[in-house]
Amino acid sequence: MPGLLVIDPQPCLAVTRGQRRVLGRIGRTVESGAYQFVLATRFTGRGGRWDSVPIGQATWCAGAERNALDPVVRANASHVWDKAGYAVDASEVAAWLRSRGYSCDVLCVCGIDVDGAVLASCFALWDAGIRPMVVPALCASPGGWRARRAGLECLQGSLRAVPGV
């Protein structure tokens, strides 16, 4: 059973109904124990300044809630990486996996920005020698279903990372 990497499960980034619905589904999946371990990322912006990068959602979050993770994911995550941009530092993920004796063969990935942060993180993981396997049912996009579909198709076309697409 592989592990699951949840990209930026921050409620303040879930600006659409679809994203909020998927964030709840991610929480229920994490609670179910379906994965060997759970990892997560948290978008913090450069130097903790969300206005330092051109991401639209950054202006929709205020105060301490910006960095708050979904409470279920936070409670179950073995490790959380803060990140200033779109992609996780995949070399840190690989080092974490290896230091605990986990295989880098496959890591399931999901999140509420599949055409942005999930896409970028999957490419970074691939470049670090980790095969990402995207879980479509646990992915959404702030751009709606067309943007979600485009992100999934890009990941499938480039990395063969999305079963059933």
Secondary structure, 3 states (H helix, E strand, C coil): CCEEEEECCCHHHCCCHHHHHHHHHHHHHHHHCCCCCEEEEEECCECCEHHHCCCHHHHHCCHHHHHCCCHHHHHHCCEEEEECCCCCCHHHHHHHHHHCCCCCCEEEEEECCCCCHHHHHHHHHHHCCCEEEEEEEEECCCCCHHHHHHHHHHHHHHHCCCCCC
